[in-house]
Amino acid sequence: MAKINSTFQYCDQLVRDFEEVIKKPILRKSSVYYTGVDLGTAYIVLAVLDENYQPVAGAYRYASVVKDGMVVDYIGAMRIVRELKQELEQKLGTELVYAAAALPPGTFTLDSGAIKHVVEGAGFEITSLLDEPTAANAVLKIQDGAIVDIGGGTTGIAILKDGKVIYVADEPTGGTHFSLVISGAYKMSFDDADQYKRDLKNHRELMPVLRPVIEKVSSIISRHVAEYQVKEIYLVGGTCCLAGIEDIIAKQTNIPTYKPQNPMFVTPLGIALNCTQEIL
């Protein structure tokens, strides 16, 4: 569903700027650089902002170091983050010192230490650790509604009222489950199914196959927003790149549902926007 106002104006421009600096970093010197580290189930993304919190560089890599929102390959995660850090440092000609990170809501007591150690083990000084939907709202700037972050392994929900998060939840269902359904339906390997899902030209064909999983995600959302007067849902996360997912969720939840032009980079940019020079 298209949003016919300026809700995503800042978000979409920031994401477009980030997509450009991934291809061509901005090399002008900044007094400090802020990095957002997003450890996703499908991708690890590093977003680098300058002293004015404008994108200057970025990199991402496919990875399977996180499952259902939890780090399952600590050494692999640390290695990839370190390699991406070094790649960006080489391009920018400077050391990246400060980083923020995020994790699915409700998992702080379980996994916050692992996330922190991955980022620190890669050579960063970590300055902030927050939940993913809250990070996303630094980019979306939503005052009221539900932000739903559908990642590779989990669906995270944050309900906002007057710009403040009043409720968070996270459940295991995400892009991994979409790929498993495709793998079974098309008799292809999981990796091939995952790649097939990412090709935009296959989305219309895949929609009937994936509808049951999207409806499950919708039921998760409905259950968590039931006690709150949520009037709008805002989607972020790589899985939300699936064309038409917002329409099915809107129909199933009976709540208008919207997404920015590229939902994949909203959360890592939001993480970077929460980075400071104050060490945790």
N, C-alpha and C positions, 0 to 999 in steps of 0.2 A: 504494500500500500504506500503510495507516494505521500509525502508530507508536504502540503501546499502552504508552507510558510517558512520562516527563517530558522526553524528549530535546529536544523543540521548545518546551517551556513558556516559557523565557526569550525565544526567538526569536519565537514567535507573539505574545507580549504586546508586545514591542518594535515589531514590525511593525504591530500594531493601533494602538498609540499613535502611530506615525508616520502612518498613514493618517488618523487623527483630526486631527493638527496640519497636515496638508496642507490640510484643509478649514477648520480653525480654529486658527491659530497661537496658541501660548501667549505672552502678552505680558509676563509678569513679567520683571524685569531680571535678567540674569546677568552675572557679572564677566567672562566670556569666552564666545564662541560658537565651536563647532567644526563645520566644514562638510565633508561628504564629497561629492566630485564624481565621478559615475559617467558616463563617456562611452561609452554603448552604441551598438550598431549601429542599434537601433530608437528608443531613448529616451536623452535626457540627463536624469539625476536629480541633484538637489541635496538632501541631507539635513542639517539643522542641529540640533545638540545643544547643550545648555546646559553650564554648568560641572560639573554632575554626570553628564554624558553621557546626558542624557535628551532625547528628541525634543521640539523646540519649533516647528519649521516645516519645510516641504519643498515642492518643486515639481518638475515634470518636463514635458518637451516631446518630442513626436515629432521625430526628426531623422535625417538620412541622411549624417552627417558622418564616420562610421566605417564601414569595410568590412573584413571578415575580421580584426577586431581592430586595424586600423591607421587612423590619422587620415588621411582623404583630402580633407577640406575644412577646412583649418586656420582660415581666416578665419571660416567659418560656425560652427565649433565654438566659437571664442572669443566670437563675437557672442551665441550662444545662452546660453552660460555667464554672460556679463556681464549679459544681460537677466534671466535667472533670479535672479542675485545681487541685482540692483537691485530686482526685484520682492519678494524676501524681505526685503531691507533696509527697504523702504518699509513692509511689513507689521509688521516687528518694531521699527521706529523706531530702528535702530542699524546701524552698519557691520559687515559680516562680513569679518574680516581673515584668519583662518587656515583653510586647507583642505588636505585630503589627497586623493589620487587613486589610481587603480589601472589596471592594464592586464593583458591576458591573459598567463598564464605563458609564459616563453620568449621574450617580445618586448621585453625591457628594452633590449637593445643596439640594437634597430631603432627603437623608438618612444617610449622613455621621455622623450627630449628634447622631442618634439612635445607629448606630454601635459602635461609640466611647463610648457612655454611657453604652451599654451592656458589653463591655470589661472592662471598669472601674468599673462598678457595680459588676462584678464578682471578683474584687480584684486585677486586673492588673494595672500597670502604662503603658499607651499606648504611644508608641514611633513613630509609623508610620501608616499612613492610605493611601492606594493606590488602584488603580483599579486592578481588577483580572488578566486581560491579561498581564499587566506590571509586576505584581508579578510573574506570570508563567514564564516570560522570564528570571527571575533571575536563573531559573533552566534550561530552554531550551537553553538560550544563542543564540538566533536567531539574525542575523544581518539584514536580509532583508526578507520580506514576511508578511503573516497575521497569527496572533495567534488567534484562535477561541476557546473560552471557552464556551462549551455547558454544562450548569449546569442543575439543576432541573427545574428552572423556566424561565431562559433567555439564550439567545445566545449573548455573548460579543465578540466584534471584536477589535483587535488592529493591526494596520498596522505599520510595522517598516521599516525604511530606515537607513542604516549605524548604526544599533543598537539603534536608537532613535524612540520613538513612535511619529508618525506624524498624526495619526487619530485614534479615538476610537468611538465605537457605541455599543448599546445594545438594543435588542428587545425581547419581551416576547414570546419565544418558547423554550421549553427544555424538560427535562425528564418527567415532569408532564404531558405534552401533549402526550408523547409516552404512558404513563401509561393509560391515558384516552382512547386512541384509542384501546389499548389492552382490557381494561375493556369492551368497547362496543362490540368489535369483538368476545370476548370469553364469554360474559355475566357473568363476575365475578366482585367482588367488586374492588374498586380502589386499596386498600391495597394489595389484592391478585394479581392484575395485576402488581403492582409495584414489588412485590417479584418475580413473574414469569419472568419479564423482566430482573432481575438481575442474573438469572441462565444462565450460559454460554451455557449449553446444549440446551436451548430453542432459542438461537439467530438465527440459520439458519431458523427455522420454522417461527419466528416472522418477518423476513426481508420483505417478501411481504406485510404483514400487516402494517409495519411501514414505508415502502418506501415513501408514500405520505407525511408523517411528515418530514422525512429526506430530501425530495425534497423541502419542504417549508423552512427548515433550509438552504438548499443550495441556494435557491433564495434570502434569506436574506443576505447571504454571498456575492453572486454575485452582488447584488445591492450596497453593501457598498464598495466593492473593485473595482467597475467598472471604477472609475476615477483614479485609481492607477495601476501602472505596477507591480501587484502582480504575482510573478512567482511560489510561493509555499505557501501552507496552512498547518498550524500545529495545530492539535486538542488537547485540554485538557478538563478536566471536567469529572465528573462521567458518564454522558450520552454517552461520547465517548468510554466507555468500550464496547459498543455494537459492536460485531464482524461484520466487513464489512462496517461500517458506512463511513469509509474513502474512500472506493471505490465508493460508490454512490455519495458522495460529489464531488470527483474528476471528475466523469463522468458528473455531472450536471453543475459544474462550469467550466469545461474544464481546471482546474488548478491542478497539482500534489498535492495530499493531504496525509499527514503523521501524525502518532500519536506515542507517546512513548508506552512502554510495559504496563504501568498502568497509564492512564491519570488522575485518580481520585485524586492522592496525589501531583500532580505537583504544583497546585496553593497554597495549604497550606504550602508546603515547601518553595515556593517562597516568601510567606508572611513572614515566619520566617527568611529567609535570609535578609529581609529588616528591621528586628528588630535591634535596637541599644539601647544604654543607655541614649539617649537624649530624654527627655520627651516632648511630643507635648504641 
